[in-house]
Amino acid sequence: MSHDPHALPPGASIAGYNIVRVLGAGGFGITYEADSPFTGKRVAIKEFFPRGIASRGEGTRLIYAAKNEEVVQWALKRFESSTLDQCKLKHPNIVDVIHYVKDNGTGYMIMEYVEGETLEHWLRARETPPVPEELRPLMEPVLSALEYLHGRRMIHRDIAPDNIMIRADGQPMIIDFGAIKLIEQETQIRSHAEKSFLVAKQFYSPPEQIDAEGELDSRA
């Protein structure tokens, strides 16, 4: 992807992991490919980086304005909680989260690196829309993964074609669990800080997720 001025440069270190390149970026985070000195394998690392609130200080550290401290600390705690929750998940179609680390004044989700293409890229590269027979082998494993997730009282909140990877063997993998929430947490009254970090994606998010007062469960 094109250079992101907020991203860590190749060669930068995160808790011992060495950045190789940027894989993607969104409103709340930057995802990198990195080398693991512990296993010798590649990993994916998602950095908590709320754009418009955070900036990169000297070196690699994130800095925030004092007026945003409450909002940032609330969101960072939720990011840590969601990462630790996903570390417990074991499903063949859910990306494996290895652990959570703190560095540079922020938090990082360390995940297995999945090679392949996103469902979004797969769809865009086609000359004609896929037929049900082509989608079924992709969607049935995804639905199985969501059923597994919901059975543990968790919701992903960001299911969309760009968050589903298709490996070289054709198996789909759900990725990017930075927005995962326990249903019990979702049904609590949202604070001012939480309303500042609503997660929504045009064309894919349900109305309950877009509405600041909406309540989400597995049906949405």
C-alpha positions as CSV (number, residue, x, y, z in Angstrom):
1,M,0.0,0.0,0.0
2,S,1.1,3.7,-0.3
3,H,3.2,5.2,2.4
4,D,1.3,6.0,5.6
5,P,3.0,9.0,7.4
6,H,1.7,7.7,10.8
7,A,3.1,4.2,10.4
8,L,6.2,2.8,11.9
9,P,9.0,2.5,9.4
10,P,10.5,-0.9,8.3
11,G,13.1,-2.0,10.8
12,A,11.3,-0.5,13.8
13,S,11.0,-2.8,16.8
14,I,7.8,-3.6,18.8
15,A,8.6,-5.6,21.9
16,G,11.3,-7.4,20.0
17,Y,9.3,-7.9,16.7
18,N,10.8,-6.2,13.7
19,I,8.5,-4.4,11.3
20,V,8.7,-5.4,7.6
21,R,5.9,-3.4,6.0
22,V,2.5,-1.9,6.5
23,L,-0.4,-4.3,5.6
24,G,-3.3,-1.9,6.1
25,A,-4.6,1.0,8.1
26,G,-8.0,2.2,9.4
27,G,-9.5,4.8,11.7
28,F,-8.3,3.1,14.9
29,G,-5.3,1.1,14.0
30,I,-2.4,0.2,11.7
31,T,-1.5,-3.4,10.8
32,Y,2.0,-4.5,10.0
33,E,3.8,-7.6,8.8
34,A,6.7,-8.3,11.1
35,D,9.5,-10.8,11.8
36,S,9.3,-12.8,15.1
37,P,12.8,-13.3,16.7
38,F,11.1,-15.9,19.0
39,T,9.9,-18.3,16.3
40,G,11.6,-17.1,13.1
41,K,8.2,-16.8,11.5
42,R,6.3,-13.8,10.1
43,V,3.5,-12.3,12.3
44,A,0.8,-9.7,11.8
45,I,0.7,-6.9,14.3
46,K,-2.2,-4.5,14.8
47,E,-1.2,-1.2,16.5
48,F,-3.9,0.8,18.4
49,F,-3.7,4.2,16.7
50,P,-6.8,6.3,16.8
51,R,-6.5,8.8,14.0
52,G,-7.4,12.4,14.7
53,I,-6.6,11.8,18.4
54,A,-3.2,10.3,18.4
55,S,0.0,11.4,16.7
56,R,3.5,10.0,16.5
57,G,6.0,11.7,18.8
58,E,9.7,11.6,18.6
59,G,10.8,8.2,17.5
60,T,8.0,5.6,17.7
61,R,6.0,6.7,20.7
62,L,2.3,7.8,20.4
63,I,1.2,11.0,22.0
64,Y,-2.3,12.3,22.8
65,A,-3.7,15.7,23.8
66,A,-4.6,15.9,27.5
67,K,-8.2,16.6,26.7
68,N,-8.4,13.2,25.0
69,E,-6.8,11.2,27.8
70,E,-10.1,9.7,29.2
71,V,-11.3,8.6,25.7
72,V,-8.0,7.2,24.7
73,Q,-7.4,5.2,27.9
74,W,-10.9,3.8,27.7
75,A,-10.5,2.7,24.1
76,L,-7.0,1.3,24.7
77,K,-8.3,-0.8,27.6
78,R,-11.1,-2.2,25.4
79,F,-8.5,-3.0,22.7
80,E,-6.4,-4.9,25.3
81,S,-9.5,-6.7,26.6
82,S,-10.6,-7.7,23.1
83,T,-7.1,-9.0,22.3
84,L,-7.0,-11.1,25.4
85,D,-10.5,-12.5,24.6
86,Q,-9.4,-13.5,21.2
87,C,-6.3,-15.3,22.5
88,K,-8.7,-17.8,23.9
89,L,-10.4,-18.5,20.6
90,K,-9.3,-21.6,18.6
91,H,-11.1,-22.2,15.3
92,P,-9.7,-23.2,11.9
93,N,-11.3,-20.2,10.3
94,I,-10.4,-17.5,12.8
95,V,-7.0,-16.0,12.8
96,D,-4.9,-17.0,15.8
97,V,-4.0,-14.2,18.2
98,I,-0.8,-15.0,20.0
99,H,-0.7,-12.3,22.7
100,Y,-0.9,-8.6,23.6
101,V,2.0,-6.3,24.2
102,K,2.4,-2.7,25.4
103,D,5.0,-0.5,23.8
104,N,5.4,3.0,22.4
105,G,2.7,4.3,24.7
106,T,0.0,2.1,23.1
107,G,-1.0,-1.5,22.6
108,Y,-0.4,-4.2,20.0
109,M,-2.3,-7.3,19.0
110,I,0.2,-10.0,17.8
111,M,-1.4,-12.4,15.3
112,E,-0.5,-15.2,13.0
113,Y,0.4,-13.9,9.5
114,V,-2.1,-15.2,6.9
115,E,-1.0,-15.2,3.3
116,G,-3.6,-14.9,0.6
117,E,-6.1,-12.3,-0.6
118,T,-9.1,-10.6,1.0
119,L,-12.6,-11.6,-0.1
120,E,-12.9,-7.9,-1.2
121,H,-10.0,-8.3,-3.6
122,W,-11.3,-11.7,-4.8
123,L,-14.7,-10.1,-5.6
124,R,-13.2,-7.0,-7.3
125,A,-10.9,-9.1,-9.5
126,R,-13.8,-11.1,-11.0
127,E,-15.4,-10.1,-14.3
128,T,-18.8,-11.5,-13.2
129,P,-20.5,-11.8,-9.8
130,P,-19.9,-15.2,-8.1
131,V,-22.7,-17.8,-8.2
132,P,-23.9,-19.6,-5.0
133,E,-21.8,-22.7,-5.8
134,E,-18.7,-20.5,-5.7
135,L,-19.6,-18.7,-2.5
136,R,-20.8,-21.7,-0.5
137,P,-17.3,-23.1,0.2
138,L,-16.2,-19.7,1.5
139,M,-19.3,-18.6,3.5
140,E,-20.0,-21.9,5.2
141,P,-16.7,-21.9,7.1
142,V,-17.2,-18.2,7.9
143,L,-20.7,-18.9,9.3
144,S,-19.2,-21.8,11.4
145,A,-16.6,-19.4,12.8
146,L,-19.3,-16.8,13.7
147,E,-21.4,-19.5,15.3
148,Y,-18.4,-20.5,17.4
149,L,-17.8,-16.9,18.3
150,H,-21.4,-16.2,19.3
151,G,-21.5,-19.4,21.3
152,R,-18.9,-17.8,23.5
153,R,-21.0,-14.6,23.9
154,M,-18.8,-12.6,21.6
155,I,-19.6,-10.5,18.5
156,H,-17.1,-9.4,15.9
157,R,-18.7,-6.1,14.9
158,D,-16.7,-5.7,11.7
159,I,-17.6,-8.5,9.4
160,A,-17.0,-7.3,5.8
161,P,-15.1,-8.6,2.7
162,D,-11.9,-6.8,3.7
163,N,-11.8,-8.7,7.0
164,I,-12.1,-12.1,5.4
165,M,-8.8,-13.6,4.0
166,I,-8.8,-16.4,1.5
167,R,-5.7,-18.5,1.9
168,A,-3.9,-20.2,-1.0
169,D,-5.7,-23.5,-0.2
170,G,-9.1,-21.7,-0.5
171,Q,-9.9,-21.7,3.2
172,P,-11.4,-18.4,4.5
173,M,-10.1,-16.8,7.6
174,I,-11.8,-14.1,9.7
175,I,-9.3,-11.4,10.6
176,D,-9.2,-8.1,12.4
177,F,-10.8,-8.7,15.8
178,G,-9.9,-5.2,17.1
179,A,-13.6,-4.5,17.5
180,I,-14.7,-7.7,19.2
181,K,-17.0,-7.3,22.2
182,L,-18.6,-9.5,24.8
183,I,-22.4,-9.3,24.4
184,E,-22.7,-8.6,28.2
185,Q,-20.5,-5.5,27.7
186,E,-22.5,-4.4,24.7
187,T,-25.8,-4.4,26.6
188,Q,-24.4,-2.0,29.2
189,I,-25.2,1.7,28.9
190,R,-22.6,3.3,26.6
191,S,-20.4,6.0,28.1
192,H,-19.4,9.2,26.5
193,A,-16.0,7.7,25.7
194,E,-17.5,4.7,24.0
195,K,-19.7,6.8,21.8
196,S,-16.5,8.5,20.6
197,F,-15.3,5.1,19.3
198,L,-18.3,3.7,17.6
199,V,-17.2,1.1,15.0
200,A,-19.2,1.1,11.8
201,K,-18.7,0.4,8.1
202,Q,-20.8,1.8,5.3
203,F,-22.9,-0.9,3.6
204,Y,-22.0,-3.6,6.1
205,S,-22.8,-2.4,9.6
206,P,-26.4,-3.0,10.9
207,P,-28.5,0.0,12.1
208,E,-28.1,-1.0,15.7
209,Q,-24.3,-0.5,15.3
210,I,-24.6,2.9,13.6
211,D,-27.0,4.2,16.2
212,A,-25.1,5.5,19.2
213,E,-27.9,4.2,21.5
214,G,-28.3,0.9,19.7
215,E,-27.8,-2.5,21.3
216,L,-25.9,-5.2,19.5
217,D,-26.2,-8.9,19.8
218,S,-25.4,-11.9,17.5
219,R,-28.5,-11.3,15.4
220,A,-27.1,-7.9,14.2
